[in-house]
Amino acid sequence: MTTPSGPIALGRGHRTHGFHAVRVDEEGGVAIALSMRQGDCDSRDHYVLDVVDLRTRTVTRLLEGDGQLLAELGPDHALYVQTRADGLRRYADPRGDSFETLLDGIGLSSRPWDYNPYC
């Protein structure tokens, strides 16, 4: 990942030709980088999410797994992560491992999960 102060090495598993989303919270001092490989009819979707501490220029957490993942940095400087299996989690400190699971029915997106129009 390239920042104004230079490159930061991301964790393993990111794909240069996959879907990438980068979100930056300069005030909170963190960024997230998301890679997603969309599977075809015979393979599963796969995601890799890194949380980058911009102050130390290091990756502080790596989430990786099968399926789809949505992630956003909120205006409260928290990290919101949603998967089909785990629901919506809120990490008050994006650098830490502690999270709370939010109520069912609350989500980051209304798009269907694991939907492939070509199958």
DAZI-V407669 format. One record per residue. N is the residue number from 1. OMEGA is omega in whole degrees, 0 to 359 (none if undefined). Layout:
# DAZI-V407669
N_OMEGA / N_OMEGA
This chain:
# DAZI-V407669
1_181 / 2_177 / 3_179 / 4_180 / 5_177 / 6_183 / 7_173 / 8_180 / 9_177 / 10_179 / 11_182 / 12_169 / 13_178 / 14_182 / 15_182 / 16_181 / 17_179 / 18_177 / 19_179 / 20_172 / 21_178 / 22_175 / 23_183 / 24_173 / 25_183 / 26_180 / 27_178 / 28_177 / 29_179 / 30_173 / 31_173 / 32_176 / 33_183 / 34_172 / 35_180 / 36_172 / 37_178 / 38_180 / 39_173 / 40_186 / 41_183 / 42_180 / 43_185 / 44_169 / 45_181 / 46_180 / 47_172 / 48_179 / 49_174 / 50_170 / 51_185 / 52_174 / 53_184 / 54_180 / 55_180 / 56_179 / 57_180 / 58_173 / 59_183 / 60_178 / 61_178 / 62_172 / 63_181 / 64_178 / 65_177 / 66_180 / 67_180 / 68_180 / 69_172 / 70_181 / 71_178 / 72_169 / 73_184 / 74_178 / 75_176 / 76_179 / 77_177 / 78_175 / 79_177 / 80_183 / 81_181 / 82_171 / 83_179 / 84_184 / 85_189 / 86_184 / 87_183 / 88_178 / 89_177 / 90_174 / 91_181 / 92_173 / 93_182 / 94_181 / 95_185 / 96_181 / 97_183 / 98_180 / 99_171 / 100_176 / 101_182 / 102_185 / 103_173 / 104_180 / 105_176 / 106_181 / 107_179 / 108_184 / 109_178 / 110_181 / 111_182 / 112_179 / 113_173 / 114_181 / 115_175 / 116_185 / 117_183 / 118_181 / 119_none
